[in-house]
Amino acid sequence: MDFLETEFVEQGGILLIRPNGSIEGYLSDWLDDVEQRVDTQPRNVVLNLSNVDFISSRGMGIIFHLHKKLNSLGCKLHMAELQENVAEAMDIGGITDVIEAFDTEEQALQGLTG
């Protein structure tokens, strides 16, 4: 299935992305939707993973691809509120070595504004 329920919120010029479910498999439509939002108006992004209960290696690749896309536009990606098992997978996969992860969405926002 190529669908991930996601809430998109604009706050202070930053795009908040709040997916709900598992990030795994093929999510090309989801990634296309996110990239279109960023291409239309380049801006920093906070990816709130509080409602993501599982992430596969392919899911980590999707997040890393988004990170590279944002960097190419001069923007940043921060992650927030990772559940313990997701944080562990991101650590093992080396994603948190490249993309900053914050305990709260507010901290991630502050990291982009201040």
PAMI-981007 format. One line per 2 residues: number of its first residue (from 0); their letters; for each residue z, x, y of C-alpha. Coordinates in steps of 0.5 Angstrom, whole numbers. Each point is the difference from the previous one (the first is absolute). Layout:
! PAMI-981007
NUM	a	Z/X/Y ~ ...
END
This chain:
! PAMI-981007
0	md	0/0/0 ~ -2/3/7
2	fl	5/-4/4 ~ 7/2/3
4	et	3/-5/4 ~ 2/3/7
6	ef	3/-1/7 ~ -3/3/6
8	ve	4/0/6 ~ -2/4/7
10	qg	6/3/3 ~ 0/4/6
12	gi	-7/2/-1 ~ 2/2/-8
14	ll	-3/-3/-6 ~ 5/-2/-5
16	ir	-2/-2/-7 ~ 4/-3/-4
18	pn	-3/-1/-7 ~ 4/-4/-6
20	gs	-1/2/-7 ~ -2/6/-4
22	ie	-5/5/3 ~ -4/2/-6
24	gy	-7/-1/-3 ~ -6/-1/4
26	ls	2/-3/7 ~ -7/2/4
28	dw	0/-7/4 ~ 7/1/2
30	ld	-2/7/2 ~ -6/-2/4
32	dv	4/-5/3 ~ 5/5/3
34	eq	-5/5/2 ~ -4/-6/4
36	rv	6/-1/4 ~ 1/7/1
38	dt	-7/2/2 ~ -1/-6/4
40	qp	6/2/4 ~ 3/7/-2
42	rn	7/0/0 ~ 7/3/-3
44	vv	2/-4/-6 ~ 6/-1/-4
46	ln	0/-2/-7 ~ 6/-4/-2
48	ls	1/1/-8 ~ 6/-5/0
50	nv	-3/-5/-4 ~ -4/5/-5
52	df	3/0/-6 ~ -5/5/-4
54	is	-5/5/2 ~ -5/4/-4
56	sr	-3/6/1 ~ -7/-4/2
58	gm	5/-3/5 ~ 2/6/3
60	gi	-7/3/0 ~ -1/-7/4
62	if	5/2/5 ~ -2/7/1
64	hl	-7/-2/1 ~ 3/-4/6
66	hk	4/6/2 ~ -6/4/1
68	kl	-4/-6/3 ~ 5/0/5
70	ns	0/7/1 ~ -7/0/2
72	lg	1/-5/5 ~ 6/4/3
74	ck	5/-5/-2 ~ 6/1/-5
76	lh	2/-4/-6 ~ 8/-1/-1
78	ma	3/-3/-6 ~ 6/-4/0
80	el	5/-4/-5 ~ -2/3/-6
82	qe	4/-3/-6 ~ 3/6/-5
84	nv	-5/0/-5 ~ -6/0/5
86	ae	3/5/4 ~ 1/4/-7
88	am	-7/-1/-1 ~ -2/2/7
90	di	4/7/-1 ~ -3/2/-7
92	gg	-7/-2/3 ~ 1/5/6
94	it	-1/-6/5 ~ 6/1/4
96	dv	-1/7/1 ~ -6/-2/4
98	ie	2/-7/3 ~ 6/-1/3
100	af	5/-5/-3 ~ 6/-4/3
102	dt	5/-4/-2 ~ -1/-6/5
104	ee	-6/-3/3 ~ 3/1/7
106	qa	1/8/-1 ~ -7/0/-2
108	lq	-2/-3/6 ~ 4/5/4
110	gl	-3/6/-3 ~ -7/-3/2
112	tg	3/-2/7 ~ 5/5/2
END
